[in-house]
Amino acid sequence: MISSELYTPRLILSPISWQDMEDVIRLKTDFQAFGHMLGGVRTPLQASAEMAEDTLYWGQHRIGMYSIRENPKYGSYRFLGITGIHYRPDGRGYALRFSLWPWAQGRGYAREAAYAALMEAHARGHKRIVAVSREDNVASRRVLGGIGMTVQDSFIRAGHKMFLYVSE
């Protein structure tokens, strides 16, 4: 049996649960943290509804969204953000997503967490994982390229050029 919790050198990734509700609502309602995500900033009600969906998703697919926290061995147990795999509503397939607090960015946490989630998805039998990033979201694109994902296509969404990254 494959464990649901993931450990990296500095982080602990745990399946999103109701204990994460307050942290996730704050993250998803913050423009700097969630403004570039598919669908943009959420209301608290939308974030709560997504928590319910994420919890059900884990039960149905044995994969999903994780909370990212610092490993207490190397710092505190602070909530840094989220990462994980979800099926894209546009039918492009299983997609890697991640969002961290701005104060946690630039430290390699996103790359470390996203890579762990991507490798776990492949280990669980998901052969093709995609990720989408806006052309002007250089930090996200740097993370995706840094974990070995490659640009396969581009498209326009809401007036923005988007890049489709793939890991197979």
Secondary structure as UniProt FT lines:
FT   STRAND          6..7
FT   STRAND          11..15
FT   HELIX           18..20
FT   HELIX           21..28
FT   HELIX           31..34
FT   TURN            35..36
FT   TURN            38..39
FT   HELIX           44..61
FT   STRAND          65..70
FT   HELIX           72..74
FT   STRAND          79..87
FT   TURN            89..90
FT   STRAND          94..100
FT   HELIX           102..104
FT   TURN            105..106
FT   HELIX           109..123
FT   TURN            124..125
FT   STRAND          129..134
FT   TURN            135..136
FT   HELIX           138..146
FT   TURN            147..148
FT   STRAND          150..157
FT   TURN            158..159
FT   STRAND          160..167
//
